[in-house]
């Protein structure tokens, strides 16, 4: 484990305030670079925010509301592959953020949620304070109890004793477990002094300790027993692989979250296996890899040859599975009928046997070396692989050829996604797709190398992706990457005010608004013509102008552009425009699409969801 300092040792005396300790730890995780802090000011966090504002490398983002701040922090953590920090005030602020934090818990993102709370004296009294439930002691415990349910670890500071250790414990827990944590900071402790000595030893590099979850002390009696368990599991997996004729690997969300993409690719190459990703694991390994078989989503897989290829296997090695309905095509696949090995962050499953305390970060290197001895014949020569590859190519290029010479027609999903995939998406892009139409449209796309694909497949909170594009854009800007967002006109209305934050920070994402007159995914599930799936009609071309500072404002007006396209020819011209592709300014591209037109996968998934809900 790398314990080398990431920044110069802090110039501190024997003591620092709790706030100084906290911001120094956040700064150290940034490796000397700038660190964004997401959130909204409130009277219980204002004193702490002074320490953020006065820090030379911490940037207060200042979101339009706490929910948007939580969404932005989530996507920053995904794109930077590091910890994100969220700051709210007690009660009204933290409850506003709770949906976003719960999404990070469900989808495994490391978020440090700092909540400014009332002074310890007030909380220990019977006084009724604003932002509370107008009860007595339960007013101050109610929100803490909620935090226990939607975060992985908590610290409710009540005194300076052990405050530094608690801060360190939470930060390390968030990163190693890839889950949000909760820290309450009372107003009367903000400037209280604590020992500074621990700050001289920076915390381990975030990229080194992701997924390094230690087994519970009750799992193994001693180190020798633990090592024996590791070897026994590796030996059994190797035996199953040796005996298999057609093994495959499915790489899923937690392989990304816990940082084992390289180890996963090494395993695939050692055993010479075909691999698939999932909606939540999309792009974990480059789609250009010769052994890539496609994105497997059960019966929703498109083309169907991808499903047939995956389900012809006799052994499935599933890396970091999160087997939710939308991630598996409504659990419609038959991979579970095969011999299945699941490698997770803190346990392994082989068939019906579960091995707690045996994590994939330990197992992967062990079995990779063994698989080399039993590598399979070239699987890309098999007929089913060749058929699936041809079918995927036809999905990408066939429809484009079909419409050649006939582009003066409405923009439909069967053409829209292949057109973006062929000639517009670039290596290292950050591509966000909103829950609903866009998240299903991206499924069939072969992504360029080193792309980060972000979609809230499991939690599925509509409106997530626009504030998420804010958080992703901040990380992508520092990495020299483009950010491209696809969002429907319905979802846009939930969180569109964060466009103002993007303008204020001079961020330059390309925002593609699918203007199809309402909640198309909901219509496909239920209520095709119901009014509750309709939305208010707004002029998308005026949004950026309306949310920009007025003439004479102290805030700088930044360059932006808004475009609208109504047919394939118009969109084709925009995508061929070098200035548009350069992402040199914040751009909103409104794509007018027919109501009731949907990606193939959405139609299948909606039918399954309707049956599940019946």
C-alpha positions, 0 to 999 in steps of 0.5 A: 500500500502506498503511504507516500505523501500526495502533497507537502506535509501540512504546515501545522503546529501541535493542534488545529481546529476540527475544521482545519483537520477535516479540510486538510484530509480532503485536500490530501486526497486531491494529490495537490490538485484542486478539489470541488466541494458540492453543497448549499450553505445553511446557518449550521454549516456557514462557519465550516464553509469559511474554512473551505473558502479560505483553503487554496485548493478547495473549490466551493461549487455552490449548487442550486439545491442539495439534491443536485449537489448530491447528484453532482458529487456522485458523478464526480466520484464516478469520473475521478474514481475518488472521494467526493465531498458534499456539505449540507445543513441539518434537517432541511438540507440533508433531507433534500440531499437524501435521494442522491445520497441513497443513490450513491449507496445503492450504486456504490460511490464514495461520498463524504457527506458533512452535515452542519448541525446545531451546537451540542448545548442546543441538541442536549436541551429541550428547546425547539429549534428551526429545521427540526420536527418541533419535538424535543430530543427526537428532533436531533436523533431523527435525521441521524437515524435516517443517515444510518439507513442510507450511508455505510458509516457515520460519526456524530461528533459530540466533543473534540475527543477522538474527532480526528480519528473519527474523520480518518475512519470515515474517509477510509471507510468511504474509499475502501467500501465505495459507499457514502459516509455521514459526518455531523459537525456541531457549530460549537465544535467547528473551531475547537482544537484537536491534535494535528500529529496524524496529519503529518502522515497523509491517508493512503492514495484513494486509487490504491485502497479502493476495494481493500475491504478487510474481512470481519475479524469473526470470519477467520480465526487467524491469518493462516486460516485466511490464506488457506481459504484464499487458496482453496477458493482459487483452486476450486475456481481453477478446477472449474475453469480447467474442465469448462469448454466454453467459459465466459466473463461478465464484467459488472458495476462493482468491478468498476467501483472497486478498481479491478478493471486491469485485473479483470482484463488480465484474467480474460486474456490469461484464460483466452475467454469471451467477455461481456459487460452489462449496463452498469459495467459498460465500458469497464474494458474497452469494446475494441478488445478482440474478445468482447462479445457485447453488452449482455442484458438477458432478453433485452440484449441487442442483437439477439446473437449477443444473448445466444453467444453468452448463453451458450457458455458452460461456465460464467465468471461474474465480476462485481455483479449487481443483478438488478432488474434493469441491469439484467433485462428483468432477470430474463437471462439464463446465465444463472442456469449455468455453473456460475462463479461470482467475485465480489468486493468482500466475498466469493460465490461458487455455485451454491457455496458462499465464501465470506471474506474472500474478495475479488482483489485477492482471488483475481491475481491468483486465478489469473496465473493458474488460468494461463496453464489451461488457456482455451483455444481462440474463442473468436473463431467460434461460429457463434462469436463470429455471428454475434460480431457481424450482428453487432456491426450490422446494428451499428452500420446497417441502419446508417446505410439504410437511411443514406440518401433519405436523411430528410426524415424524422430523427428516430432512435434506430438511427440516432444512436448509431450516428453518434457512435460512428463518427462523433464519440471519441476516445476518453469521452465521458458519456452520461445517459438519463434514466429512461430512453437514453439509458436504453439507447446507449446499450447497443452502442460500441464505445470508443476506448477509455470512455466513462459511461455514466447512467444511474441504472439501479437507483434510477432517479429521473433528473439525476443526469444533468447535475451529474453532468456538472460533477462529471464535467469538473472531473473531466475538465481536469482530465482533458476530456469531453462530457456529453449528456443525453437527457429527455425533455421530461427529466430535464425539467426536474433539475435544469436550474443546475445549468446556471451553475455550469454557466457560472463555472464556465463548464463546457458539456454538450447537452443533448435534449431528446425532445419527445414530449414527455415521459416516454419510458413511463408511457411504455410501461403504463399509461401510453396516452395518460395525462400524467405522463405529459409535461409542460412545454418549454422553449429549450432554446431560451434556457441558457440565455435565461440562466446566464447573468444579465448585462451589468452583473458582477458574474462573468457572462460566458459563451454558449450556444443552443441548437435545434434539429428536426430531421436526420440531415440537420443532426448529421450536419451538426455532428459533422461540424468541427466547432460543435465537436470541439466542445469549446463552449457549453452547448445545448442541442435540442433533438426533436423526435417523434412521440412514441418512438423508443429504442428496441431495448426500452420496448422489451424492458418496459413490457417486462417491468409492466409484468413485474408491477402487475 
